[in-house]
C-alpha cells in the first residue's frame, strides 16, 4: 500500500470538492462528527456499566474522546517515524495523527444502547423473527439476513457516516476517504465474512452492510486497499492506520475500565494498582500521601503513556506485513506489554463483566430492546401491506410514528424496512430505550 493514496483527503461522493491547505479535510471531518446527533447521543450509551447514576463512570462519548486523544498521540509518534524513514513527506505526521484521531472519534458511533449486549439483543430478536417466518421478515433474501442476525455496530457506524447523517443517501457526512479507510476495522460484508474461511483479523466480524457496499468500494479503491475475491464477492485487507485506531481503543478500554471498576466499587484500589504497576513499574516518587483515586489516576496516566510507546514500537516492528496487508493481529498483543494487557483482560472478564449489578441491568436492557422492536415493527409490516405509502397507514400507526419518533423515509422494500427498524433502535440512548419500551408496553 502507498501512503500517498492511504491518506486520501478527497470526500466520499463529492468529486467537486478540493481540499484546502489551511483547513485539511480531516479537521472538517472531526468537526462534522463532533457536532452530529449520533455522536452526541453517545453521552447516554453504555461503555461497560449500563444505566449508571455515577457521573464519573465512562460512557461512550467520553470513551470516544479519550480514544481520539490516544490515537492522535499514536499518530504523531508513528508519523514522525515515517517521516524519518522518508516513507511520507515532511509534515505528513500531522495528517496521520489527524486521520487517526478523527477515525477514533467516530469508532463507536454505530453502537446501539447497552453496548455489546444491545448488539446481541438486536441480533437475537431478528433471528427469532426470521425463524418464525413472520410477514415482512419471511420475504427478505436469506443471504441478507445475516446483517440483522449478527447485527454489528461497526457496520452501523459506517452506514451513519456514509448514508444517514447530513447528506442523506448522497455520501452521508461526506468524510474524507482516508478517514473512512482508517475507521473500517472489518472491510467485508456479512455474506462474504460468513463464507470466507480465514483467520485474518479483518474478517473476525463484518463492517459493511450490502446497502453501503458501493460507498465502501469507492473508499477502498481510492485509498488502495488490497482486495480479495471469494466466489465473485470482494473483501479487502485493512488500512494500516486501522491498527493504530484499534490500539487506541484497546489502550483506553483496558486501562480505564479498571479505573471505572474502582469507582463503581467492583474492584479495590490495591487490585487496580496491582494490575497497572506491572505495566508501568513502581514509581520512584513517594505516593503515600495520595488518596486512592489519585494513586489510580497517576497509575492510569503512566500506563497510557507506556502503552502508547509499546504499540508504536509494535507498529514499527511489523511495518512490512502491515503495509502489504498480511499482518493479522492487535498491536497490544504484539507489544512488549502483551502479558500485562492479557492479565487486565482476564481480570475484567472474571470480575467486571459478570458483576451482579451489570448483569441485572443488561437483562433489563435486552428486554427493553426487544419490547421496542416488538412495539414498532408493526409499523413496517403495515407499511408493506399498504404498498409502502405512509399516507395510507391507519391512525394508530401514524400516531405511533409520531410518538416514538420513527423515521420511515426511504422505506420501499423489506430490506430497507428492516434497516430502518435497525437504524431506529440502534440509534437510541440507554434511557430513551427504557422510556420508549415502557410507553410501548403500557408499563
N, C-alpha and C positions, 0 to 999 in steps of 0.2 A: 504494500500500500504506500501511497505517496502523500506526504504532508500537505503539499500544495492543494490537493483535492480534499483531503480529510478535513481541512479547516475551512471548507467552503462557506462563504458568507452570503451567498445568494438565498433569497427567501423561497420557501416552498410555494409553488403555484403562483409565483409573482415574477414573471420573466422580465418585466419592465423595470424592476427595482435595481438601483445601483447603490452599493454600499458607500457610505460617506466616511472619509478618513477621520473626521472629527467626532464621529459617533458610530462606532462599529456596530454591526448588526447584532452581535451577541449582547451588547448593552441594551439595545432596544428589546431584544428577546427577554432579557431579565426583567425589564420594566413591564412588558406585556404579561408575563407570568405573575409578577408580584401584584399587579392591580386587577387580576382576573378573579371572578367569583369562585371558580373551583379551587384556586389557591387559598382564598380567604376562608373557605369552608373547612380547610384542614385544621383550623383552630379548634374545631369541635369534632375531631375524628381521633379514634384511638391510636396511640402508639403501642403501648403494652397494656396499660390499665384502663379499661373502659369505664365511662361514666364516673370518673373520679372527681371528688369535690376539692381536692387539694390543688391549688393553683401552681404549686411548684413541681407537679408531675408533668412530664413531657406529653405534649400532643403532637400530631403530625406536622403542624405548621412550624413549631419551634424546632422539631427534629429536622425539617427540611432546610430551615435557615442555618442551623448548625452544620448540617451536612454540606451545604453550599460553601460555608466558611472553610471547612476542612478540605473540600475539593479544590477550592481556589489555591490553598497552600500547597497541595499536591501538584497542581498545575504549574505554579511558579517554580517549584523545585525541578520538576521534570522538564519544563520548558527551558529553564536555564541550562540544564544538561544538554538538551537537544541543540541549543544554540552553540554550546561549546563543541559539540560533535559536528557542527555545520550541517545538521540534518534539516534545520529550519533557519530562515534568515534572522538576523539580529532584530530584536523587538517582538518576535513571534511568541515569546514566553507569555506575554500579556494576553495574546489571543488564546493560547492554550488554557491559561488559567481562567479566562473569562468564559470560554466554552464549557469547561468542566463545571465551574461554579453555577452557570445557568442551567445546565443539564441536571445538576444535583438539586437545584431549587425546585425543578419540576418532577423529580424522580418518583414521588408518591402521589402525584396529583390525581391519579385514577383510582386510588384506593377507596373502597366502599366503607360505610360505617362499620365499626367494631373490628377493624383490622383484618387479619387473615381469617379469623372465624367468620367475619362477614362475607369474605370471598367464598368460603366453604358453604355457608348458608345459602347464598345465591345459587351456587352450582348445584347443590343438593335439591333445591326447590325445582329448578329447571329439569333436572334428571328425572324427578318423580313425575313431572308433567309429561315429558316425552314418553315415559314408560306407561303412563295411563292412557295414551292415545287420545288425549283430550282435544276438543276442537281448537283450531288455530295451530296448536303445537304439533299435531299429527301431520300437518301439511308442510312442515319445514324439511328441506333436503337433509337427509341423515348425515351427510358429510359436513353440514354446517352446525350440527347440534353440539359438537364438542366445544365450540366457542362459548356456549352457555353452561354446559355441564361442568366445564373446568374453568369457570369464569375467572379471568385474570386481570388484576389491577394494572399491570404493565401495558396490556393491550388497550384497556380503557383509557389509560393516560395518553397513549399515542392518538387515540380517537378524539379525545378532548382537544389536544394540541393541534391536530391537523384537520379537524372537521367541525366540531361542535361550537367552539368558542370564537367570538369575533366574526370572521368572515365565514359564516356557516356554509358548509358544503363547497367552499372555494378556498381551501387551504387552512381553515381554522385561524389560529393565531399567526399563521404565515411566518413561522420561526425560520431561522437560517438552517440550511440543510446540514451544516456541520454540527450544530447543537442537537438537531433531531437524531443524527447518527450517534452522537455520544450518549443520548438519552436511551437508546434502544438496546436493552440488555439481551433480548431474545428476538433476533431478526428472522422470525419464522411464523407462519400461520398455524393454527391449531391442527388443521387437517394434515399438513406436512409434518409437523412435530410428532404427531401420533404415528406416522408411517415410517419415518426415518429412524433406524436403529443405530444410535451413535451416542458415545459418552461425551461429545463436545458440549462444553458449558453453555453455549448459546442455544442449545436445544433442550435444556433442562425444563423449560416452560415455553409457552408461546407469547409473543409480544405484539402481534399484528392480527387484527380481525380481517376477514376477507373484504369487508366494506372499505378498509383503508389500505388494501394491498397496492393499489395504484399509487397512492401517496408515498408509501414506503419504497416502492420501486424507484420513484423519482429520487428519493433521498439516497438510496443505495447506489444507484448509477452515478449520481453527482459526486459523491464522496469516494467512489471507487472501492466499495466493499467486494471482496472475492465472493462469487456466487457458486452454489452447488445445485444440481438438478436431481430430483428424485421422481421418476415416472412423470416427467414433463412439468413437475411442480418445483418452483425455485425457493431456496432459502439462502441465507448469506452468513458469512463469518462476521464476527463482531468488529466494530470500530475500535481502534486501540485505546481511545480515551474512555470507553465503557469500563475498562478495568480499573481506571482511577476513580470514576464515578462510583463504581461498586465498592472500591476500597474506602472511600469517604463514608459511605453508608455503613459499611461493616465496622469501621472505627467508632463511629458515633453511637450506633445502637448497642454495640457490645459494651463499651465503656460507660455510656450514660444510662443504660438500663440498670447498671449496678448502683449508680447514684440515686436513681428513682427508687430502687428496691430499699435503700436505706430510708428515704423519705417516706415511703409507704409503710415502713415497719416490717417488711418481709425479710430483710437481712440486717444484721448488726453492723456497726461501723467497723469492727475488727474483721469481720468476714469480707466486707467490701475492700478494705485496705489490704487485707491479706491476699486478695486476688489481683490487686493493682500493683503492689510492690514488686512482685517477681518481674513485671514488665519494666518498671521504672528504676528498680534498685532502691535501696534505702537512701533517703535524703541525708546530706551532711549538715542540714540545718536542724536546729532544736525546735521541734514542733510540739513540745509538751504543753505549751501554753495555749495551744489552739483547741477550740471546741471541735467535736466530732464532725459537724458539717463542713467546717473549714479545712480539716485534715483531708476529708474526702474530696473536696473541691480542688485542693492542692494536688492530690494524687491523680485526680482525673485530668487536670490540665497537663501535668507532666506526661501522663500516659498517652494523651492525644498527640503531643509533640513527638514522642519517641515512636509511636505507631506510624506517624506520617513519614518519618525518616526511614523506617523499616520498609514501608511499602514503596517508597521512591527507589530504594536500592533493589527491591524485588523487580520493579519495572525495568530498571537498567539491566539486571542480570538476565531477564527473559525478553529483552528487546527484540531480538531476531524473530523468535516464534510469534511474538505479539504482532509484529509487522507483516508477517506472511500469513497470518490467520490461523496458525496451528496451535497457539497457546490455549490451553483449556484448564484454567484454574483461577482461584481467587488470590490476589496479591498478598493478603494477610496470611493465607495458608502456605504461601511460598516464601514468606519472610522469616527473618531470624526470630520473630516474636510469635511464630505459629503455635508453639506449645502453650504460651500464656493465653492466647486467644482461645485455644481449644479448651482450656480449663475454665475460662469465663463462660463459654457457651455451655459447658457441662453443668456448671452451677445454675445458670439461667434455666436450663431445661428441667433440672431436678427441683429447683426451689421457687422460681418465679412464675413460670408458665403453668404451674399446677397449683398455685396458691388458691385457697378456698374462695376468697372474695373474687378473684379474677375469673375462676371457673363459673361461679354463680352468675356473674354479670355477663359472661359470654353466652350462657344459656339464655338469659333474658334478651341479649342482642340477637341471637339466632331466631328466637321466637318472634321478636319484633320485625325482623326482615321478612320472615315467612308470612306474618299477618299483613304486612304492607303489600307484598306480592299477591297474596290471595285477594286482597281488597281491591286493588287497582287493575288486575289482569283482565277482569270482566269488561273493562273499557275497550280493550283491544279485541276481545272476542266479539263484542257487539259491533265494533267498528268494521270488522271484516264482514259481518252479516249485512251491513248497510252499504257495502261497496266502497269502504274507506272514505266515506263522505261524513265528516264530523257534523255537518249541519243536520244530518238525519238521525243523530243519536237522540234517544229519549231524554226526558228532562232530568231523570236521576243521574244518568251518566254525564250529562253536561254539568250538573251541579258538582258531581264528584271530581271532574276535571278541574273545576274552579277551586273547590275546597282543598284539594290535595296538591294543586299546582302541577298537574301532569301536562307535559308538552307532547302533543300529537302531530306536530309538524313533520313532514317528510314520511309519514306512515302510509304506505301504499301496498305493502306485501307482508306475508307472515314474517319474513326475515327482518324487515325494517320495523315491524311492530314489536318484535321481541327485543331488538336492540334499543328501541325507545323505552321499553319497560326496564331493561337493564340500566340504561342511562339514568332513569328516574331514581331507582332505588340505590344505585351505587353513588349517586351524587349527594345523597342525604348525609347530614351530620348525625352523630350518635343520638343526640337529644331530639332532633326533628324526626328521626325514625321511630323513636319510642312514642313521641307525641302523635304522629300520624297513625301508628299501629293502634293506639288507644282509640282514636277517632273512628277508624275503620271497623274496629271490633266492638265498639259501643261500650268499652270498659270504663 
